[in-house]
Amino acid sequence: MARRPRDPQWYKDAIIYETHVRAFFDKNNDGVGDFAGLLSKLDYLQDLGITCLWLLPFFPSPQRDDGYDISDYRDVHPAYGTLEDFKLFVAAAHERDIRVLVELVVNHTSDQHPWFQAARRAPPGSPEREMYVWSDTDHKYKDARIIFTDTEKSNWTWDPEAQAYFWHRFFSHQPDLNFENPRVLREMLDVMRFWLDMDVDGFRLDAIPYLCEAEGTNCENLPKTHEVVKQIRDFVDRGYPGRLLLAEANQWPADVRPYFGEGDECHMAFHFPLMPRIFMALRLEDTRPIVDIMGQTPPIPESSQWGLFLRNHDELTLEMVTTDERDYMYLAYSADPRMRVNIGIRRRLAPLVEGSRRRIELLNSLLFSFPGTPILYYGDEIGMGDNVYLGDRNGVRTPMQWSADRNGGFSRCNPAALYSQPIMDPVYGYQTVNVEAQLENSSSLLAWMRNMIALRKLFKVFGRGSIEFLPVENRAVLAYLRRWDRDVILCVANFSRFAQPAQLPLERFRGFTPVEMFGYTEFPRIGDSSYPITLGRYGFYWFELTEPADLP
Ligand code: NOJ
């Protein structure tokens, strides 16, 4: 049990891999992935170099929101195994120095949860009823936006049994818990204790901006909500120091910043607005959107860390862009309207960049060199595709492609029994894109990703250092310095589909030699004037700037 903590800020150097138990590997061949399957693939993950697994919800659930509709917080969905299987899996992950993050869906439950079943029957005002947010009218909290715009018309739904409306920020089968009622937080802390005692390394706090409501506000990021988050952090720090809280707050940087508190709320938070701007910059061949959003990103406390990602299990969200930017993104990345869902684009990384290996590498170079901890989405390390014909966000949640065998090697079941058909098109289908083939090919994307991860892990500066963007006249080229301790890293990236030159203002490093980090190649020494560089299309370099005395 008491294996950790080595460094309480371990998350700063982590490489996080996001996956769904259901989608990874099906050990008992019933068509659904399971913990035994995930355990059997830990060697693969260790070999890839990741150091932390973030598991999507695996709890009992009617599965109407892929498990984000929880009906029992203290068990494992029977299709994925048992609590025993979970414990074995956590122990096996820890043996390989892989940490495990689980989901804490704090904001809402399934309407099938016993709390809701009791609430709807309990008299108004009773403690059972008050576990959720009720109203006699659907006119309260009018200023709160609707998040799942494709499915929901209102944040209120009438419950005939309770004879009242209940509040929900997401699907109408996901009633929001009522954090005005102290019992709700007590229950949640109890749930946390349950999993922390099973040695999990932390939680992704789902949808935390919406915990509390207040009339006349948009019901997001309210002071009361921050009070709740502080209490959650206090609970962790007291009983389980070294465990992690990762905030899912899809907000502008200035609104996410308070979720770090003064180092007394979440340790990490996703940087949502950066991600669409990376894709925008790529299509525009202009790095301005990235520099702009990083300029709007406030400093964070010393112990805090951004979570960076290119893609995840949801749509590529366009909530944190302007209307014009949104229109542009739809135009650029979702020619087929089927690719859109809610306010976003439901596609995986490889198809978003038309399978271009160079662009995949370029985007990953940013993911691995920007300030924060990189979070990879399963399958993106082999360039998996998506299926826009599946409903909701299921097209980016298809089975992991292990080999060219039946069901992509994910399961030996009758293909009809699979929880989802695997990707089968000629470009991204499992016969073309799979782990086995890529393991055998030293120039595969998978091999490149392993290399990239290994390199990143050698340099703490990436997870811990400062960033400074260099002014470059050619806007297709992004140049930035990462610094930590004595390390100075220069990253240069070309967002254009053509070769580009740039002059880098590096005079202050006169006498230093840029050493290219993948091949350990010395480049010409930096002189008195700006440093000229040329990059191939979508090319990038990482250089260690080495002082004359440090050169071998
Ligand atoms: C955020 C999750 O990422 C998403 O998948 C889910 O649908 C909503 N929260 C609602 O739980």
Residues whose N, C-alpha, C, O or C-beta is under 5 A from the ligand:
A	BS01	NOJ	D65 Y68 F170 D206 A207 D314
